[in-house]
Amino acid sequence: MIKNGKGGGNTKTGLIFEGETDLATFLSKQPSYSVDDGVVYYEGKKVARIFKKYGFYKFLAEKGVDWKKIISKRLLPDDSIYVIINNTLFIIECKYQQVNGSVDEKLQTCDFKRKEYQKLMAPLNIEVEYIYLLAEWFRNDKYKDVLDYIISVNCHYYFEYIPLAKLGLPVPPNDEEV
């Protein structure tokens, strides 16, 4: 994680997930990637699965996990991706804001939600990472404490993009930064 979410677009990884599109759409536009019904392929090899909202619970049911026996209330991720190669589920919550409002307080819930997702994934022995994809609005100094808190509880945040390398996905060779 780059401190304060800055500078990732200038790294050699180059490829980024922009908050203006969902992860499946973004990945399907990258060289050597294809996405078919939520399954992500790189050079024809299955590397990940993407879930939005209720799709995550279909995945749990498919794996024989009854969420109702583990947590008391269903959480609905904006986007999530299970990266097979590193056996990790990344929960991606997109937070966009242009005026003060309730999103301010929602940023403080990441530790609780990450732990709930960890409980759900424990029977499958899958690791969980929780990432906020934030709008530029949250670069304001008044968010310094909450951004520091996010890092202190082992969650992550990025502004406007998430490098593919952070997700453990292959980065296609490409001289141009996207």
Protein Blocks (a to p, Z undefined) as FASTA:
>chain_A
ZZhhioklmmmnlpacdfkbcfklmmmmpghiaceehiaceehiafbdcdehjlmmmmmm
mnopafklmbmbdcddfbdcddfklopacdddddddfbdcfklmmmmmmmmmmmmmmmmm
mmnopacdddddddfklmpmklmmmmmmmmmnopacdehiacfklnopacdddfbdZZ
